[in-house]
Amino acid sequence: MDAFRRFVNQRHALALADYAALHQWSVSAVVDFWQAVAEFFAVDFSTPPTRVLDNPDAMPGAQWFAGAELNLPLTCCAGATIIRRWWRSAKTASVNS
């Protein structure tokens, strides 16, 4: 979660200090938050979305990543690879600190 918070701070020129600040930003900047989630986790859309969110006030009923298509098995495998890399780097960082 902290890596994502740092990513958001860098990408959006923010200074979110902790999880509570990240959560507050996620509910006040919903579109930016979900775009950041997709970027951070390197979601590889085979057809990119035209918009991140349509009808944000219609929950349920909002449309997320309108127009996007992705290959779910490929995306899941890629996600597993990203998580393994992150886990290895986190273990290395904790050993070196």
Disulfide bonds with the S-S distance in Angstrom:
none
